[in-house]
Each structure stands twice: as C-alpha cells, then as structure tokens.
Amino acid sequence: MIISNKNIPDKIFFDLIKNIKSKKELSEIDDSLVSSEMENVISHDKKLLDFLSSASDMKKIEKSARYKETIKKTRAILRKSVGVFIRMDKTQDFSQLLQKHESTRERLQIYPELYKRIFHITGNPKSILDLGCGLNPLSYKYLKAKPIYYCVDISSNIIEIVNSFFKKNKIKGQAEIMNLREIKNHRLNLPKAGICFMFKLLDSLEIEKGHKLAEKLVKEVPSKWFAVSFSTNTLSGRRMNHPYRGWIEQMCRRLGYFYEILEFENEIFYLIQK
Ligand SMILES: C[S@@+](CC[C@H](N)C(=O)[O-])C[C@H]1O[C@@H](n2cnc3c(N)ncnc32)[C@H](O)[C@@H]1O
C-alpha cells in the first residue's frame, strides 16, 4: 500500500484494518472506508508513516505504541462518523424504524410541517440528494411531489435498509455507501438534484477544527438549494441557549448565498440557495 510515496507492506496494512474492525460496533464498516480513514491518519503523521514503511517484524510492530495509536485514532474517527448500527429483521416494519434512530424519531412529529415549509420556499424538487442520510429517506411518504431520491451514507447497514425500503415501496431512489470526508482529497461523484439535504450531518462529519469540509460540500455539490440542519439540544439533552450556527451564516454572506432559517423545537434548519 503506497501512502505519501512510501510503501507500507500489505500484510501490515490489512492487519491494521482487521484489528480496527475487531470491535463489534465497527465490524460492519466497509473495508474501503476503514482504509481511507486510516490512510488519512497515517499520511498526517510523518513519524508513523516512516515507522510503518520501514517495519518488517510483525510481532514487534503489533506491540509498538505507534501501531496501537494508528488503531486508536482511526477507530475514534469511525466511531464519530458511523454512530449506532441498526439491526433490521425481515419482519420489521419500515415505519417502526423511523422511531429507532434519534434524529428521525424526533422529526416524526414535524415532517409534514418541515417539508411544507421547505418546499414552499424552494418549490417542489424533481429530485433530492440526501447526504449522510441515516434513515431519513424512510420519511418519503411525507414528500408530496414524489421526487427521485438519491442518498449516501458511510454505514453499509443503513444503505442496505434504505435500498430495500425503496425496492419494497417501488420508489425511484438509489442509496450508496460513500465516505463524504473523501471530498478533502478528490471530487465526489454525486448526482445533480434540485435540493441537497444535510440533516444533522455536519457535526459528525467535521472532526477537524473549522468548517472547510462543509464549505467544500456546499460549493461542489451540484444542487441549487441546500437544507442543512443541526440539533438545538446539548449532548445532555438541554436546549441550547443559542442554537444558531454563526459560522454558516457568515459563510453564506461571504459567498453571496441567500439563506433562511427554519426553527423547530429540537432542530434548526438553514435553507441555502447558491
Ligand atoms: C446524526 S446522523 C443523521 C442522519 C440523518 N441525516 C437524519 O438527520 O435523520 C449522521 C449520519 O451521517 C452519517 N455519516 C457520518 N459521517 C459520514 C461520512 N464521513 N460520510 C457519509 N456519511 C456519514 C452517519 O452514518 C449517520 O447516518
């Protein structure tokens, strides 16, 4: 495996992937996603890169602090991204699943009003692109205009559920596994859609300080409208005193984008027009 022009022996690289995935909650993540986050970790640490590329004695390597550090850092990123896995058995009702994921459960009461308010401003889209979709596509019945629904998520488990939901309900939709953090390194191949949803995505996507990734996404995703949401509750469940995200308002002003805020009890939505 070549990383930043250095060769890390395949045995070491694939052993690392196996080791990272040995934790139950990370075991179902696609190898390619583990591999790309691990490459990021290794390429940003020159000493680690030098160590792994010059190493040969596997037993010694596995005991080393640097090897353990690689595993720890990559796991931390993956945990933040993937969150909770949802298991679905064949008899499970899709509408019950909306209750299982915190974001969609909280939104169940507001979906009709939310979509009404969004599309009152943007007009009914012919297509939607839902980034870091989670189980949100399962709210399709609340979309009056029945758009084509494209969506991506890092979790293969979620993508499997969403694709079977589309199939069962004969919805024109397509769900794909994608690591959106890869936008740091190259352009992502995303379809053009009337509106792009990023519901409660950015807080789990942006691990580094700052909001470069969010800005890149809004600039590069080929949609005219964006609906970007954030929780208005703190981790302990209390309502934030100031739920607004000043940085996104500043970004829109700087880039000359129109924005409007839609406020709900647990969630705040920025509707952005490029
Ligand atoms: C808080 S959940 C929100 C889910 C959904 N958008 C909603 O609001 O109902 C964040 C979602 O982003 C996804 N996610 C996190 N990091 C990601 C990444 N790097 N690439 C793609 N999806 C990611 C997670 O798997 C999870 O489904």
The ligand as an SDF file (V2000), in Angstrom:
LIG
                    3D

 27 29  0  0  0  0  0  0  0  0999 V2000
  -26.7710   12.2010   13.2000 C   0  0  0  0  0  0  0  0  0  0  0  0
  -26.9580   11.0920   11.8930 S   0  0  0  0  0  0  0  0  0  0  0  0
  -28.1940   11.9550   10.9090 C   0  0  0  0  0  0  0  0  0  0  0  0
  -28.9220   11.0600    9.9600 C   0  0  0  0  0  0  0  0  0  0  0  0
  -29.9450   11.7460    9.0590 C   0  0  0  0  0  0  0  0  0  0  0  0
  -29.3330   12.7350    8.2010 N   0  0  0  0  0  0  0  0  0  0  0  0
  -31.0410   12.3750    9.8750 C   0  0  0  0  0  0  0  0  0  0  0  0
  -30.9030   13.5290   10.2750 O   0  0  0  0  0  0  0  0  0  0  0  0
  -32.0290   11.6950   10.1270 O   0  0  0  0  0  0  0  0  0  0  0  0
  -25.4700   11.3450   10.9330 C   0  0  0  0  0  0  0  0  0  0  0  0
  -25.3870   10.4380    9.7210 C   0  0  0  0  0  0  0  0  0  0  0  0
  -24.2420   10.8110    8.9670 O   0  0  0  0  0  0  0  0  0  0  0  0
  -23.5990    9.6390    8.5290 C   0  0  0  0  0  0  0  0  0  0  0  0
  -22.1710    9.9610    8.3300 N   0  0  0  0  0  0  0  0  0  0  0  0
  -21.2690   10.3120    9.2880 C   0  0  0  0  0  0  0  0  0  0  0  0
  -20.0530   10.5050    8.7550 N   0  0  0  0  0  0  0  0  0  0  0  0
  -20.1910   10.2670    7.4290 C   0  0  0  0  0  0  0  0  0  0  0  0
  -19.2760   10.2830    6.3480 C   0  0  0  0  0  0  0  0  0  0  0  0
  -17.9910   10.5500    6.5460 N   0  0  0  0  0  0  0  0  0  0  0  0
  -19.7450   10.0100    5.1070 N   0  0  0  0  0  0  0  0  0  0  0  0
  -21.0480    9.7040    4.9070 C   0  0  0  0  0  0  0  0  0  0  0  0
  -21.9600    9.6600    5.8970 N   0  0  0  0  0  0  0  0  0  0  0  0
  -21.5360    9.9300    7.1450 C   0  0  0  0  0  0  0  0  0  0  0  0
  -23.8200    8.6430    9.6690 C   0  0  0  0  0  0  0  0  0  0  0  0
  -23.6790    7.3030    9.2540 O   0  0  0  0  0  0  0  0  0  0  0  0
  -25.2470    8.9840   10.0910 C   0  0  0  0  0  0  0  0  0  0  0  0
  -26.2070    8.2290    9.3950 O   0  0  0  0  0  0  0  0  0  0  0  0
  1  2  1  0
  2  3  1  0
  2 10  1  0
  3  4  1  0
  4  5  1  0
  5  6  1  0
  5  7  1  0
  7  8  2  0
  7  9  1  0
 10 11  1  0
 11 12  1  0
 11 26  1  0
 12 13  1  0
 13 14  1  0
 13 24  1  0
 14 15  1  0
 14 23  1  0
 15 16  2  0
 16 17  1  0
 17 18  1  0
 17 23  2  0
 18 19  1  0
 18 20  2  0
 20 21  1  0
 21 22  2  0
 22 23  1  0
 24 25  1  0
 24 26  1  0
 26 27  1  0
M  CHG  2   2   1   9  -1
M  END
$$$$
